[in-house]
């Protein structure tokens, strides 16, 4: 655990040091996020923060290769992840500078995902009914789909200061805990694990970036950051699934078979839900699924009455309850965990709807007061002649 925590700390420190440099570069190069009707900020803010996160991850990956405990991880799959990060960084910076067409961005995402899959990190089994995926081409297609889907999910949720990075820290830490304990359960002698290392890098990069991105943000992560988060999160999830084929017989005596698919979905439920709703909404309007609008979950919360920070903290709570609730299912009785999670989610629903409930109660009270005043007025006022 200490090695992974050191990875988190080193990556966080690198990200914290590099982010102000990226901000300075963004200001000098005038790489700003424009102020648009759908945006929450009202003044130009430099981006390129994601580039600082990506460079921090790359440097930390290099330093990690020097640690004997992690040496077994640094093989072809790790090199594939590194190459994919470089592709994401190049394409993301290019988009921040020149606002690339969505098809070019999508092609870059497919290339990055293809590199990861080609390096050997693939979906080899679907832990729903334990269905093996034996065809290599099918493995490649499913893996690319999962990674591209996750990249765009986090890209869509990156709409409030600190939201995407904070959700990544919460979800990533839940996934980190799961993969670490899982690996120790499987092998008490060598519990180095690619998925655990990737989530440690992700958590560190986001922790170092959040202080500069929380409202009011001094810098945005831009395309690089959102795509980096999605890439690392999805790759870690796929790496766990790919690990199952060799460990099938031993593993399911210790951990429920459905967890490798439930936990990633739980961790990413908010980004994926926002993505699905955005695609349906935009398709219904007969516009491109990649076209921007102001209909995301975070926009609805702010428009409903929450402040910027309140909306972000509320979404943090949702991520925490769902992500850690899924993790607790692995180690505690399901009846207890489900009861606690259902109660917590019921309270969160009430908290989420509070502005609308308060507003409705206010207008109901106002209408009653108006009706009462109307009833107190004389029905017929006498004229000057007394008629």
C-alpha positions in Angstrom: 0.0 0.0 0.0 2.8 2.4 0.9 4.2 2.2 -2.7 0.9 3.0 -4.2 0.3 5.9 -1.8 3.8 7.2 -2.7 2.7 7.0 -6.4 -0.3 9.1 -5.5 1.8 11.6 -3.6 4.4 12.0 -6.2 1.9 12.4 -9.1 -0.1 14.9 -7.0 3.0 16.9 -6.3 4.0 16.9 -9.9 0.5 17.9 -11.0 0.4 20.7 -8.4 3.7 22.1 -9.5 3.1 21.8 -13.3 -0.5 23.2 -13.3 0.6 26.9 -12.5 3.1 26.5 -15.3 0.4 25.3 -17.7 -1.7 28.3 -16.6 1.1 30.7 -17.3 1.6 29.2 -20.7 -2.1 29.3 -21.5 -2.3 33.0 -20.5 0.7 33.9 -22.6 -0.5 31.9 -25.6 -4.0 33.2 -25.0 -5.4 29.6 -25.0 -8.7 30.5 -23.3 -12.1 28.8 -22.9 -14.5 31.3 -24.6 -17.5 32.5 -22.7 -20.6 31.0 -24.2 -24.3 31.0 -23.2 -24.0 27.3 -22.0 -20.9 28.0 -19.9 -20.9 28.7 -16.2 -17.9 31.1 -16.2 -18.3 34.7 -17.3 -14.7 35.6 -18.1 -12.0 33.9 -20.2 -10.1 31.2 -18.3 -6.9 29.5 -19.6 -7.0 25.8 -20.3 -4.1 23.3 -20.9 -4.5 22.1 -17.3 -4.9 18.6 -18.6 -1.5 18.8 -20.2 0.0 19.3 -16.8 -1.9 16.3 -15.5 -0.8 14.2 -18.4 2.9 15.2 -18.0 2.7 14.5 -14.3 1.3 11.0 -15.0 4.0 10.3 -17.6 6.8 11.4 -15.2 5.4 9.4 -12.3 5.1 6.4 -14.6 8.8 6.7 -15.4 9.7 7.0 -11.8 7.6 4.0 -10.9 9.6 1.9 -13.3 12.5 2.3 -11.0 10.7 0.7 -8.0 11.3 -3.0 -7.8 7.8 -3.7 -6.4 6.3 -2.3 -9.6 8.8 -3.7 -12.1 6.6 -6.6 -13.1 3.9 -4.2 -14.3 6.2 -2.4 -16.8 5.7 -4.6 -19.9 4.0 -4.2 -23.2 0.6 -3.2 -21.8 2.1 -0.4 -19.7 4.0 0.9 -22.8 0.7 0.9 -24.6 -1.0 3.0 -21.9 1.9 5.4 -22.1 1.6 5.7 -25.9 -2.2 6.2 -25.6 -1.6 9.0 -23.0 0.7 10.7 -25.5 -1.9 10.5 -28.3 -4.6 11.9 -26.0 -2.3 14.7 -24.9 -1.3 15.7 -28.5 -4.9 15.6 -29.8 -6.3 17.4 -26.7 -3.7 20.2 -26.9 -4.5 20.5 -30.6 -8.2 20.8 -29.9 -7.6 23.4 -27.1 -5.6 25.4 -29.6 -7.6 25.1 -32.8 -11.0 23.6 -31.8 -10.8 20.5 -33.9 -13.9 19.0 -35.6 -15.6 16.4 -33.5 -14.8 13.6 -36.0 -11.1 14.3 -35.7 -11.3 14.2 -31.9 -13.3 11.0 -32.1 -10.7 9.4 -34.5 -8.0 10.4 -32.0 -9.9 8.7 -29.2 -10.3 5.5 -31.3 -6.5 5.5 -32.0 -5.7 5.8 -28.3 -8.1 3.1 -27.4 -6.8 0.9 -30.2 -3.2 1.3 -28.9 -4.3 0.1 -25.4 -6.2 -2.8 -26.9 -3.4 -3.7 -29.2 -0.9 -3.7 -26.3 -2.9 -6.5 -24.7 -5.3 -4.8 -22.3 -8.6 -6.1 -23.6 -12.0 -7.2 -22.4 -11.5 -11.0 -22.3 -14.7 -11.9 -20.4 -18.0 -10.3 -19.7 -18.7 -11.0 -16.0 -22.5 -11.2 -16.6 -23.2 -14.9 -16.7 -19.4 -15.3 -17.0 -19.3 -15.1 -20.8 -15.9 -15.4 -22.3 -14.9 -13.3 -25.4 -12.5 -15.6 -27.2 -12.5 -13.8 -30.6 -9.5 -11.3 -30.7 -11.3 -9.0 -33.1 -14.3 -8.9 -30.8 -12.1 -8.2 -27.8 -10.5 -5.3 -29.7 -13.9 -3.8 -30.7 -15.4 -4.1 -27.2 -12.3 -2.6 -25.6 -12.2 0.3 -27.9 -15.9 0.9 -27.4 -15.6 0.9 -23.6 -12.6 3.3 -23.6 -14.1 5.7 -26.1 -17.4 5.7 -24.2 -15.7 6.5 -20.9 -13.6 9.2 -22.4 -16.6 11.0 -23.7 -18.6 10.4 -20.5 -16.0 12.3 -18.5 -15.7 14.9 -21.3 -19.5 15.6 -21.0 -19.5 15.9 -17.2 -16.6 18.4 -17.3 -18.9 21.5 -17.0 -18.4 22.9 -13.5 -15.2 23.9 -11.7 -13.7 20.9 -10.1 -16.5 18.5 -11.0 -14.7 16.0 -13.4 -11.5 15.9 -11.3 -13.3 15.5 -8.0 -15.6 12.7 -9.3 -12.5 11.0 -10.7 -10.8 11.2 -7.3 -13.8 9.7 -5.5 -14.6 7.0 -8.1 -10.9 6.3 -8.7 -10.2 5.9 -5.0 -13.1 3.4 -4.7 -11.8 1.4 -7.6 -8.3 1.7 -6.2 -9.4 0.2 -2.9 -11.2 -2.6 -4.7 -8.4 -3.6 -7.0 -5.8 -3.4 -4.2 -7.7 -5.7 -1.8 -8.7 -8.0 -4.7 -5.0 -8.4 -5.7 -4.0 -9.1 -2.1 -6.7 -11.7 -1.8 -5.5 -13.5 -4.9 -1.8 -13.4 -4.3 -0.4 -12.6 -0.8 3.2 -12.6 -2.2 3.0 -10.3 -5.2 0.2 -7.8 -5.2 1.5 -5.4 -7.7 -1.3 -4.7 -10.2 -1.7 -2.6 -13.4 -5.2 -1.4 -12.6 -4.2 -0.3 -9.1 -1.2 1.6 -10.4 -3.3 3.3 -13.1 -5.9 4.4 -10.6 -3.1 5.7 -8.2 -1.7 7.8 -11.1 -5.2 9.1 -11.9 -6.0 10.0 -8.3 -2.7 11.8 -7.8 -3.0 13.8 -11.1 -6.5 15.0 -10.1 -5.6 15.8 -6.5 -2.8 18.0 -7.6 -5.0 19.8 -10.1 -8.2 20.3 -8.1 -6.9 23.2 -5.9 -6.5 25.3 -9.1 -9.7 24.1 -10.7 -12.2 24.3 -7.8 -14.6 27.2 -8.0 -13.6 29.9 -8.8 -11.3 28.1 -11.2 -8.0 29.6 -12.2 -7.5 27.1 -15.0 -9.5 24.4 -16.8 -8.3 20.9 -17.7 -9.5 21.3 -21.3 -9.8 18.3 -23.6 -6.6 16.7 -22.4 -7.7 16.3 -18.8 -11.2 15.0 -19.4 -9.9 12.5 -22.0 -7.0 11.5 -19.7 -9.3 10.7 -16.9 -11.6 8.6 -19.1 -8.7 6.8 -20.6 -7.1 5.8 -17.3 -10.4 4.9 -15.6 -11.6 2.7 -18.5 -8.1 1.1 -19.0 -8.0 0.2 -15.3 -11.5 -1.3 -15.5 -10.6 -3.3 -18.6 -7.4 -4.5 -17.0 -9.3 -6.0 -14.1 -11.6 -7.8 -16.5 -8.7 -9.0 -18.6 -7.2 -10.4 -15.4 -10.2 -12.6 -14.7 -9.5 -15.2 -17.4 -6.4 -16.6 -15.7 -7.7 -16.2 -12.2 -11.2 -17.5 -12.7 -11.1 -20.6 -10.6 -9.5 -19.1 -7.6 -11.0 -15.6 -7.7 -14.6 -16.3 -7.4 -14.2 -18.2 -4.2 -13.3 -14.8 -2.7 -15.1 -12.1 -4.6 -18.5 -12.0 -6.2 -18.4 -12.5 -10.0 -20.5 -9.5 -10.8 -18.2 -7.0 -9.1 -15.8 -6.3 -12.0 -18.7 -5.0 -14.1 -20.8 -3.5 -11.3 -18.1 -1.4 -9.7 -16.8 0.4 -12.9 -20.4 1.2 -13.8 -21.1 2.4 -10.2 -17.9 4.5 -10.2 -18.8 6.1 -13.5 -22.6 6.2 -13.1 -22.8 10.1 -13.2 -20.7 10.6 -16.3 -22.4 7.7 -18.1 -25.9 8.8 -17.1 -25.1 12.4 -18.3 -23.7 11.0 -21.6 -26.8 8.9 -22.3 -29.1 11.7 -21.5 -27.2 14.1 -23.7 -27.2 11.7 -26.6 -30.9 11.1 -26.3 -31.6 14.8 -25.9 -29.6 15.9 -28.9 -30.7 13.0 -31.1 -34.4 14.0 -30.3 -33.5 17.5 -31.6 -31.9 16.0 -34.7 -28.5 17.5 -33.9 -25.1 15.8 -33.5 -24.6 13.8 -30.2 -21.3 15.8 -29.9 -22.9 19.2 -30.2 -22.8 21.2 -27.0 -25.8 22.4 -25.1 -26.9 23.5 -21.6 -28.9 20.4 -20.6 -26.4 18.5 -18.5 -27.1 17.4 -14.9 -24.8 20.0 -13.4 -26.5 22.8 -15.5 -29.9 21.6 -14.2 -28.7 21.8 -10.6 -27.4 25.3 -11.0 -30.4 26.5 -12.9 -32.6 24.9 -10.2 -31.1 27.1 -7.5 -27.9 25.5 -6.3 -24.7 27.6 -6.3 -21.7 26.5 -8.3 -20.0 24.9 -5.3 -23.1 23.4 -3.9 -23.9 21.6 -7.2 -20.4 20.2 -7.3 -20.4 19.0 -3.7 -23.8 17.4 -4.2 -22.5 15.5 -7.2 -19.5 14.5 -5.1 -21.8 13.0 -2.6 -23.7 11.0 -5.2 -20.4 9.6 -6.6 -19.2 8.7 -3.1 -22.4 6.9 -2.1 -22.7 4.9 -5.3 -19.0 4.2 -5.7 -18.2 3.2 -2.2 -21.5 1.4 -1.8 -20.5 -0.9 -4.6 -17.1 -1.5 -3.0 -18.7 -2.4 0.4 -20.9 -5.0 -1.3 -17.7 -7.1 -1.8 -16.7 -7.1 1.9 -19.9 -6.8 3.9 -23.4 -8.5 3.9 -25.4 -7.3 1.0 -28.5 -6.8 3.0 -26.8 -4.3 5.3 -25.0 -2.4 2.5 -28.0 -2.2 0.3 -30.1 -0.9 3.2 -27.6 1.8 4.1 -27.1 2.8 0.4 -30.8 3.0 -0.3 -31.3 5.2 2.8 -28.4 7.4 1.8 -29.7 7.7 -1.8 -33.2 8.6 -0.5 -31.7 11.4 1.5 -29.7 12.5 -1.5 -32.8 12.6 -3.6 -34.5 14.9 -1.1 -31.4 17.1 -1.0 -31.1 17.2 -4.8 -34.8 18.2 -5.1 -34.7 20.7 -2.2 -34.6 23.9 -4.4 -37.6 22.7 -6.4 -39.5 21.5 -3.3 -38.8 24.8 -1.5 -39.8 26.9 -4.5 -43.1 24.9 -4.9 -43.9 25.4 -1.2 -43.2 29.1 -1.5 -45.5 29.6 -4.5 -48.2 27.5 -2.9 -48.0 29.7 0.3 -48.0 32.8 -1.9 -51.1 31.7 -3.8 -52.9 31.0 -0.5 -52.1 34.4 0.8 -53.4 36.0 -2.4 -56.5 34.0 -2.2 -57.0 34.9 1.4 -56.7 38.7 0.6 -59.1 38.3 -2.2 -61.7 36.7 0.1 -61.4 39.6 2.6 -62.3 42.3 0.0 -65.9 43.6 -0.1 -67.9 41.9 -2.8 -69.7 45.2 -3.9 -68.3 48.7 -3.1 -71.0 51.5 -2.7 -71.0 54.3 -5.2 -70.9 58.0 -4.4 -74.7 58.2 -4.7 -75.1 55.3 -2.4 -76.5 53.2 -5.2 
